[in-house]
């Protein structure tokens, strides 16, 4: 699970690196982002901030999906039985 999570971050990171963007962003915002992300440079700081934002949005989406359709265990489910079958 953890490996898949880091792979998705790496995959997103590659997609961002491959796209060159020109954006007019106020210095105050860029400075704040650099302060909070501790990036090596402006690009690294913006990538970290965007990845954090995406992570939060994905969690919010998952939370709303679980809220709409809560997780349910199958009748008769037993974690003990699952552990003993391994």
C-alpha atoms as one frame of an Amber mdcrd trajectory, in Angstrom:
protein
   0.000   0.000   0.000   2.741   2.448   0.964   4.756   1.644  -2.165   1.732
   2.310  -4.367   1.226   5.666  -2.611   4.826   6.742  -3.222   4.669   5.503
  -6.812   1.617   7.706  -7.426   3.457  10.697  -5.964   6.509   9.922  -8.131
   4.297   9.478 -11.188   2.585  12.816 -10.477   5.975  14.421  -9.897   7.184
  13.231 -13.308   4.089  14.581 -15.026   4.637  17.973 -13.400   8.330  18.041
 -14.318   7.577  17.250 -17.951   5.155  20.146 -18.240   6.672  23.597 -18.467
   4.376  26.288 -17.163   4.629  30.035 -17.180   2.521  31.505 -14.422   2.255
  34.950 -12.920   2.208  34.311  -9.175   2.656  37.091  -6.621   6.024  36.989
  -4.842   4.296  36.913  -1.460   2.566  33.609  -2.298   5.737  32.057  -3.723
   7.721  33.132  -0.659   5.114  31.629   1.682   5.119  28.370  -0.275   8.917
  28.205  -0.128   8.862  28.892   3.607   6.367  26.108   4.361   7.654  23.474
   1.922  11.400  24.024   2.425  11.962  23.246  -1.236  15.405  23.426  -2.801
  14.178  26.078  -5.218  10.946  27.665  -6.431  10.077  24.764  -8.732  10.645
  22.162  -6.016   8.566  24.193  -3.556   5.680  24.533  -6.002   5.774  20.798
  -6.813   5.662  19.929  -3.103   2.775  22.335  -2.520   0.815  20.987  -5.495
   1.376  17.371  -4.419   0.172  18.212  -0.899  -2.896  19.925  -2.348  -3.651
  16.911  -4.563  -3.208  14.555  -1.597  -5.716  16.570   0.456  -8.216  16.702
  -2.419  -7.975  12.934  -2.975  -8.625  12.305   0.716 -11.589  14.683   0.649
 -12.987  12.851  -2.388 -12.545   9.488  -0.685 -14.217  10.808   2.478 -17.220
  12.030   0.509 -17.504   8.660  -1.270 -17.382   6.790   2.043 -19.936   9.224
   3.500 -22.309   8.491   0.591 -21.743   4.745   0.738 -20.255   3.677   4.089
 -18.045   0.618   4.290 -19.885  -2.491   5.433 -18.632  -5.866   6.527 -20.099
  -8.957   4.967 -22.453 -10.843   7.292 -20.515 -13.442   9.218 -17.186 -11.712
   8.626 -14.563 -12.668  11.172 -11.068 -11.255  11.321 -10.002 -14.299  13.321
 -11.031 -16.598  10.473  -9.135 -14.415   8.020  -6.001 -14.517  10.162  -6.198
 -18.293  10.552  -6.474 -18.911   6.787  -3.053 -17.391   6.093
